[in-house]
Amino acid sequence: MGVSKAVALFLAATWLGGVGSARAEDLEVLHYWTSGGESKAVNVLKGEIEKKAFTWKDSAIAGGGGQNAMTVLKSRAVAGDPPAVVQMRGPAVQDWAENGALVDLDKVAGGWSKVLPPAILNVLKYKNKIYAAPHWIHRVNWMYINKAILDKAGGKVPTTREELYQVADKMKAAGFIPIAHGETAYQDGVFFEGIVQSMGIDFYRKAILEGDQQALTSPTMVKVFDTVRESQKYFDDGVQGRPWNLAAAMVIEGKAGILFMGDWANGEFKNAGKVPGKDYVCVPVPGTEKMFTFIADTFVFFKQHDQPASPGQLALASLIMTPEYQEKAAFYKGAIPAITTASVVEFDDCAKKSAADMKASISSDTLITSQNQGTSEARLGAIRDVVSKFMNSKQDSKSAAEALAKAVKAAM
């Protein structure tokens, strides 16, 4: 079921019978932060809101990169019983807001435009009203390398795809798994996105964010799929269904050399006591060094009893936007603060580089949304389905590119 249909059914349930009963001080929070670093981050907010006499009712749904949680949300909305607070990103925020399911945050968001970069502020808005509060900013186009394994493979950090394969070959010869991966639709999508971006920011914009048919069927997209197939040679045999945090653990524990994953993985390295530069290296995906691809993790607030924002919802939104919270939560999550008034002085070198790169990307207009943030739920699902089918079959690259174009067109 799509977001729009779920919203329509939610509104019908609201008009017919209300959305359930909940005391203003009770806040049910639906989210999918369940790994070690994620749990630490969300517990910071839980502790702060409970200091203000509001009760946090935790509804954590693991897996699927958020797809499982969104399935639960739609079911709850159709039943007329949505949680008060939901983790959400991308066009889904605008879809739910457009159909009147969310409360706006105007009472507390008056100064947010002064502390948020425009590209980030835009993903929170619908018709000039703000409907979401961003916790932190994640950079998606990251590559992590186990330092000890890298040293055994020659010690040179790869900056091109060719150099990456050379390093991977040496890691494999030394008895290590070169690339840690989990073949789930979510991880396949992240892996694929990094390769698309390495072909150039304009190509990425046209193909993924705009769904341009010419770009999707171009020789460049065929080359993307060729590169995916070549890279798969460096996976191990246990990729099927492996969660991303277990793939990260393979690099952390010295079983595998390289991980392609957003900087939420840095929270896992941090949680394991690993130090960047000493235990591992964090650099942009080869070919994307000048690009900052971001996800803004946000909370949206669903109407309860068809009423405006409750005191608890507004209090939670306000807490999220404080420098104190953003610094603590982003530190644990492996992200960087979303607001410019927060400091990264106490952060590790990976986060400091991320913050510096984001600042530079704002000036160069290379701060750009990830497909997770910048495409509709339907289009994101279509891309992931095609990519995962390709990665789990012997399909040729040209037919995969054609299938991708067809799927994206149908989803637009």
C-alpha positions as CSV (number, residue, x, y, z in Angstrom):
1,M,0.0,0.0,0.0
2,G,1.3,3.4,-0.9
3,V,1.6,6.4,1.4
4,S,-1.2,8.3,-0.2
5,K,-3.7,5.5,0.1
6,A,-2.7,4.9,3.7
7,V,-3.1,8.6,4.4
8,A,-6.6,8.6,2.9
9,L,-7.7,5.6,5.0
10,F,-6.1,7.2,8.1
11,L,-8.2,10.4,7.6
12,A,-11.3,8.4,7.1
13,A,-10.7,6.5,10.3
14,T,-10.1,9.8,12.1
15,W,-13.3,11.4,10.9
16,L,-15.3,8.3,11.8
17,G,-14.0,7.5,15.2
18,G,-11.1,9.5,16.3
19,V,-7.6,8.2,16.6
20,G,-7.7,6.6,20.0
21,S,-7.0,8.0,23.4
22,A,-3.7,8.9,24.9
23,R,-2.8,11.3,27.7
24,A,-0.8,14.3,26.5
25,E,2.1,13.3,28.6
26,D,2.3,9.9,26.9
27,L,4.3,9.8,23.6
28,E,4.5,6.6,21.6
29,V,7.5,6.8,19.4
30,L,7.8,4.5,16.3
31,H,11.4,4.2,15.0
32,Y,13.9,1.7,13.6
33,W,17.0,2.6,15.6
34,T,17.9,-0.7,17.1
35,S,21.6,-1.3,16.7
36,G,24.1,-0.5,19.4
37,G,25.1,3.1,18.4
38,E,21.5,3.9,17.3
39,S,20.1,2.7,20.7
40,K,22.5,4.9,22.6
41,A,21.5,7.9,20.5
42,V,17.8,7.4,20.9
43,N,18.1,6.9,24.6
44,V,19.6,10.4,25.0
45,L,16.3,11.8,23.7
46,K,14.2,9.4,25.8
47,G,16.0,10.5,28.9
48,E,15.7,14.2,28.2
49,I,11.9,14.1,27.4
50,E,11.2,12.1,30.5
51,K,12.9,14.8,32.6
52,K,10.1,17.0,31.4
53,A,7.5,14.7,32.8
54,F,6.4,13.2,29.5
55,T,6.4,9.4,29.1
56,W,8.3,7.8,26.2
57,K,6.6,4.7,24.9
58,D,9.1,3.0,22.7
59,S,8.0,1.2,19.6
60,A,11.1,0.0,17.8
61,I,10.8,-1.9,14.6
62,A,14.1,-3.5,13.4
63,G,15.1,-4.2,9.8
64,G,14.5,-3.2,6.2
65,G,16.2,0.2,6.4
66,G,12.9,1.5,7.8
67,Q,10.6,-0.4,5.4
68,N,9.3,-2.6,8.2
69,A,8.5,0.4,10.4
70,M,6.7,2.1,7.6
71,T,4.6,-1.0,7.0
72,V,3.6,-0.9,10.7
73,L,2.8,2.8,10.4
74,K,0.5,2.3,7.5
75,S,-1.4,-0.5,9.2
76,R,-1.7,1.7,12.4
77,A,-2.9,4.7,10.3
78,V,-5.5,2.7,8.5
79,A,-6.8,1.5,11.9
80,G,-7.0,5.2,13.0
81,D,-4.4,4.6,15.7
82,P,-1.1,6.2,14.6
83,P,1.8,6.7,17.0
84,A,2.3,10.3,18.2
85,V,5.8,10.4,16.9
86,V,7.4,8.6,13.9
87,Q,10.8,8.4,12.5
88,M,10.5,9.4,8.8
89,R,12.5,10.8,5.9
90,G,12.1,11.7,2.3
91,P,9.0,12.6,0.3
92,A,6.9,10.6,2.7
93,V,7.0,13.6,5.0
94,Q,5.4,15.8,2.4
95,D,2.9,13.0,1.4
96,W,1.6,12.7,5.0
97,A,1.6,16.5,5.5
98,E,-0.2,17.1,2.2
99,N,-3.1,14.9,3.3
100,G,-3.4,16.5,6.7
101,A,-2.1,13.6,8.9
102,L,0.7,15.6,10.6
103,V,0.8,18.5,12.9
104,D,3.0,21.5,11.9
105,L,5.7,22.7,14.2
106,D,5.4,26.4,13.5
107,K,5.0,27.2,17.3
108,V,8.6,26.1,17.9
109,A,10.2,26.2,14.5
110,G,10.4,30.0,14.0
111,G,14.2,30.1,14.2
112,W,15.1,26.9,12.5
113,S,15.9,28.5,9.1
114,K,18.8,30.3,10.8
115,V,20.5,27.1,12.0
116,L,19.8,24.7,9.1
117,P,21.4,24.6,5.6
118,P,18.7,25.3,3.0
119,A,19.1,21.8,1.3
120,I,18.3,20.2,4.7
121,L,15.5,22.7,5.6
122,N,13.8,22.0,2.3
123,V,13.2,18.3,3.2
124,L,11.3,19.2,6.3
125,K,8.8,21.5,4.7
126,Y,5.4,21.3,2.9
127,K,3.9,24.6,1.6
128,N,6.4,26.7,3.7
129,K,5.4,25.0,7.0
130,I,7.8,22.7,8.8
131,Y,6.5,19.3,9.7
132,A,9.7,17.4,10.7
133,A,12.5,17.9,13.2
134,P,16.0,16.6,12.1
135,H,18.1,14.8,14.7
136,W,21.4,14.7,12.8
137,I,22.8,14.5,9.3
138,H,24.2,11.3,7.9
139,R,26.7,11.1,5.0
140,V,25.9,8.1,2.9
141,N,28.9,7.9,0.5
142,W,31.4,6.5,3.0
143,M,33.9,3.7,2.7
144,Y,35.4,2.1,5.8
145,I,38.7,0.1,5.8
146,N,40.2,-2.1,8.5
147,K,43.6,-0.4,9.1
148,A,45.5,-3.6,10.0
149,I,44.2,-5.4,6.9
150,L,44.9,-2.4,4.7
151,D,48.5,-2.3,6.0
152,K,48.9,-6.0,5.0
153,A,47.6,-5.2,1.6
154,G,50.1,-2.4,1.0
155,G,48.7,0.4,3.1
156,K,47.4,2.6,0.3
157,V,43.9,4.0,0.6
158,P,42.2,3.5,-2.8
159,T,40.8,6.7,-4.5
160,T,39.7,5.1,-7.8
161,R,37.7,1.9,-8.6
162,E,40.8,0.4,-10.2
163,E,42.9,1.0,-7.0
164,L,40.1,-0.5,-5.0
165,Y,40.2,-3.7,-6.9
166,Q,44.0,-3.8,-6.6
167,V,43.7,-3.5,-2.8
168,A,40.8,-6.0,-2.7
169,D,42.9,-8.5,-4.6
170,K,45.7,-8.2,-2.1
171,M,43.3,-8.6,0.8
172,K,41.9,-11.7,-0.7
173,A,45.4,-13.1,-1.3
174,A,46.1,-12.5,2.4
175,G,43.1,-14.6,3.4
176,F,40.6,-11.8,4.2
177,I,37.2,-11.1,2.8
178,P,37.8,-8.0,0.7
179,I,34.3,-6.4,0.9
180,A,31.8,-7.0,3.7
181,H,28.3,-6.8,2.5
182,G,24.8,-8.0,3.2
183,E,22.5,-8.7,0.3
184,T,19.3,-7.1,1.5
185,A,17.5,-4.6,-0.7
186,Y,18.5,-1.8,1.6
187,Q,22.2,-2.6,1.5
188,D,22.2,-3.4,-2.2
189,G,20.6,0.1,-2.7
190,V,23.3,1.9,-0.7
191,F,26.1,0.0,-2.6
192,F,24.5,0.8,-6.0
193,E,24.0,4.4,-5.1
194,G,27.7,5.0,-4.4
195,I,28.7,3.6,-7.8
196,V,26.1,5.7,-9.6
197,Q,27.4,8.8,-7.8
198,S,31.0,7.9,-8.8
199,M,29.9,8.5,-12.4
200,G,29.3,12.2,-11.6
201,I,26.9,14.3,-9.7
202,D,24.9,15.4,-12.8
203,F,24.4,11.8,-13.9
204,Y,23.3,10.9,-10.3
205,R,20.8,13.8,-10.3
206,K,19.3,12.9,-13.6
207,A,19.2,9.1,-13.2
208,I,18.2,8.7,-9.6
209,L,16.7,11.9,-8.3
210,E,14.9,12.9,-11.5
211,G,14.3,9.5,-13.1
212,D,15.5,10.6,-16.5
213,Q,14.9,7.8,-19.0
214,Q,17.8,8.7,-21.2
215,A,20.2,8.6,-18.3
216,L,18.7,5.3,-16.9
217,T,19.3,3.5,-20.2
218,S,22.6,5.2,-21.1
219,P,26.0,3.4,-21.5
220,T,26.9,5.1,-18.2
221,M,24.2,3.2,-16.4
222,V,25.2,-0.1,-18.1
223,K,28.7,0.7,-16.8
224,V,27.3,1.1,-13.3
225,F,25.8,-2.4,-13.4
226,D,29.1,-3.7,-14.8
227,T,30.9,-2.2,-11.8
228,V,28.4,-3.7,-9.4
229,R,29.0,-7.1,-10.9
230,E,32.8,-6.8,-10.8
231,S,32.6,-5.7,-7.2
232,Q,30.5,-8.7,-6.2
233,K,33.6,-10.9,-6.8
234,Y,35.0,-9.6,-3.6
235,F,32.0,-10.6,-1.4
236,D,31.9,-13.7,0.7
237,D,29.4,-16.6,0.3
238,G,27.4,-15.5,3.4
239,V,25.9,-12.3,2.1
240,Q,22.3,-13.4,1.8
241,G,20.2,-11.6,4.4
242,R,23.1,-10.4,6.5
243,P,22.1,-7.2,8.4
244,W,24.2,-4.1,7.8
245,N,25.5,-4.0,11.3
246,L,26.8,-7.5,11.1
247,A,28.6,-6.6,7.9
248,A,30.1,-3.7,9.8
249,A,31.2,-6.1,12.5
250,M,33.1,-8.1,10.0
251,V,35.4,-5.1,9.3
252,I,35.5,-4.1,13.0
253,E,36.6,-7.6,14.0
254,G,39.2,-8.0,11.3
255,K,37.4,-10.6,9.2
256,A,36.8,-8.3,6.2
257,G,38.7,-5.3,4.8
258,I,36.2,-2.9,3.4
259,L,32.6,-1.7,4.1
260,F,30.5,0.6,2.0
261,M,27.9,2.2,4.3
262,G,26.7,5.5,5.5
263,D,28.2,7.0,8.6
264,W,25.7,5.4,10.9
265,A,28.2,2.5,10.6
266,N,30.7,4.8,12.3
267,G,28.6,4.5,15.4
268,E,29.2,0.8,15.4
269,F,33.0,1.3,15.2
270,K,32.7,3.8,18.0
271,N,30.6,1.5,20.1
272,A,33.2,-1.2,19.7
273,G,35.9,1.2,21.0
274,K,37.7,1.6,17.6
275,V,39.6,4.7,16.8
276,P,39.8,6.2,13.2
277,G,43.3,6.4,11.8
278,K,44.5,3.7,14.3
279,D,42.0,0.9,13.8
280,Y,40.2,1.9,10.7
281,V,40.1,4.5,7.9
282,C,37.0,6.4,6.8
283,V,37.0,8.0,3.4
284,P,34.4,8.9,0.7
285,V,33.5,6.2,-1.9
286,P,36.0,6.4,-4.7
287,G,34.9,9.0,-7.3
288,T,32.6,10.8,-4.9
289,E,35.2,12.8,-2.9
290,K,33.7,16.2,-3.7
291,M,30.1,15.1,-3.1
292,F,28.2,15.0,0.2
293,T,25.2,12.7,-0.1
294,F,23.0,13.2,3.0
295,I,20.1,11.7,4.9
296,A,18.4,13.8,7.5
297,D,16.9,11.5,10.1
298,T,13.7,13.2,11.4
299,F,10.7,12.8,13.6
300,V,7.3,13.7,12.4
301,F,4.3,14.1,14.6
302,F,0.9,12.6,13.9
303,K,-2.4,14.2,14.8
304,Q,-4.0,12.7,17.9
305,H,-7.8,13.2,18.2
306,D,-7.5,15.4,15.1
307,Q,-6.0,18.1,17.3
308,P,-3.0,20.5,16.9
309,A,0.4,19.6,18.2
310,S,0.3,18.5,21.8
311,P,2.6,19.9,24.5
312,G,4.6,16.7,24.5
313,Q,5.0,16.7,20.7
314,L,6.2,20.3,20.7
315,A,8.5,19.7,23.7
316,L,10.1,16.8,21.9
317,A,10.6,18.8,18.7
318,S,12.2,21.6,20.7
319,L,14.5,19.2,22.4
320,I,15.7,17.7,19.2
321,M,16.8,21.1,17.9
322,T,19.0,22.0,20.9
323,P,22.8,21.9,20.4
324,E,23.1,19.8,23.6
325,Y,20.9,17.0,22.3
326,Q,22.3,17.1,18.7
327,E,25.9,16.9,19.9
328,K,25.2,13.9,22.2
329,A,23.0,12.0,19.8
330,A,25.0,12.5,16.7
331,F,28.2,11.5,18.6
332,Y,26.6,8.1,19.5
333,K,24.9,7.7,16.1
334,G,28.1,8.2,14.1
335,A,26.5,11.2,12.4
336,I,27.0,15.0,12.6
337,P,24.6,17.6,14.0
338,A,22.0,18.9,11.6
339,I,22.2,22.4,13.1
340,T,25.1,24.8,12.5
341,T,25.2,26.0,16.2
342,A,26.2,22.6,17.4
343,S,29.9,21.7,17.9
344,V,31.9,18.7,16.7
345,V,35.0,19.5,18.8
346,E,34.6,16.3,20.8
347,F,33.8,14.1,17.8
348,D,36.2,11.7,16.2
349,D,38.2,12.4,13.0
350,C,35.6,10.7,10.7
351,A,32.8,13.1,12.0
352,K,35.1,16.1,11.8
353,K,35.9,15.3,8.2
354,S,32.2,14.9,7.5
355,A,31.4,18.2,9.0
356,A,34.1,20.0,7.1
357,D,33.1,18.3,3.8
358,M,29.4,19.2,4.4
359,K,30.4,22.9,4.8
360,A,32.4,22.8,1.6
361,S,29.6,21.1,-0.3
362,I,27.1,23.8,0.7
363,S,29.4,26.3,-1.0
364,S,30.0,24.2,-4.1
365,D,26.3,23.0,-4.5
366,T,27.3,19.4,-4.0
367,L,25.3,18.8,-0.9
368,I,22.7,16.4,-2.3
369,T,20.1,14.1,-1.0
370,S,20.5,10.3,-1.0
371,Q,18.0,8.3,-2.9
372,N,16.6,7.3,0.5
373,Q,15.8,11.0,1.1
374,G,15.2,12.4,-2.4
375,T,13.0,9.8,-4.1
376,S,9.4,8.6,-3.4
377,E,8.8,5.4,-1.5
378,A,7.5,3.8,-4.7
379,R,10.6,4.8,-6.8
380,L,13.0,3.9,-4.1
381,G,11.4,0.4,-3.8
382,A,11.5,0.1,-7.6
383,I,15.2,0.9,-7.7
384,R,16.0,-1.5,-4.9
385,D,14.0,-4.3,-6.5
386,V,15.8,-4.1,-9.8
387,V,19.3,-3.8,-8.2
388,S,18.7,-6.7,-5.8
389,K,17.4,-8.9,-8.7
390,F,20.5,-8.1,-10.7
391,M,22.8,-8.8,-7.7
392,N,21.1,-12.2,-7.1
393,S,21.0,-13.4,-10.6
394,K,23.1,-13.7,-13.8
395,Q,21.2,-10.9,-15.5
396,D,23.3,-8.9,-18.0
397,S,24.0,-5.2,-17.4
398,K,22.2,-3.8,-20.4
399,S,18.9,-5.6,-19.6
400,A,19.2,-4.5,-16.0
401,A,19.5,-0.8,-17.1
402,E,16.5,-1.2,-19.3
403,A,14.6,-2.9,-16.4
404,L,15.6,0.0,-14.1
405,A,14.3,2.6,-16.5
406,K,11.0,0.8,-16.9
407,A,10.5,0.3,-13.2
408,V,11.4,3.9,-12.4
409,K,9.0,5.2,-15.0
410,A,6.2,3.1,-13.6
411,A,6.8,4.4,-10.1
412,M,6.8,8.1,-11.0
